[in-house]
Amino acid sequence: MGFFKKRNDRTISKNTAKAIHGRHVDYAVLRDPTDYSETVVGRDGYISIINGEVIVHCEGNDLYKEKLENARVWELMSLNGAAFDMDDGKTLVAYYSYYRK
């Protein structure tokens, strides 16, 4: 496998989703690729894996819900959030609390 080749399997996304399971979400934004805007869509929630589905839940709403096998999840380089690629081309970014120990 070359350095810049895409992986066909979702192993990295599965492992990332399992690693961030149970994280508290301070706020979530929706990134629109057409005009590069970000809109806050929720605050005070959590990231969870329930019955084989990755769920981002904020303010009583499921902002992202996808089967673990199909989820496209990656953690931000700053490690203070995670991005969830959606089918319509948009990206949900959930910023979670960062506690330095």
Protein Blocks (a to p, Z undefined) as FASTA:
>chain_A
ZZklccfbfklmmmmmmmmgoiacfbdcdddfklopacdfbehiadddeehiacddeehi
afbdcdfklpccdddfklpaccdddfkopacddddddddZZ
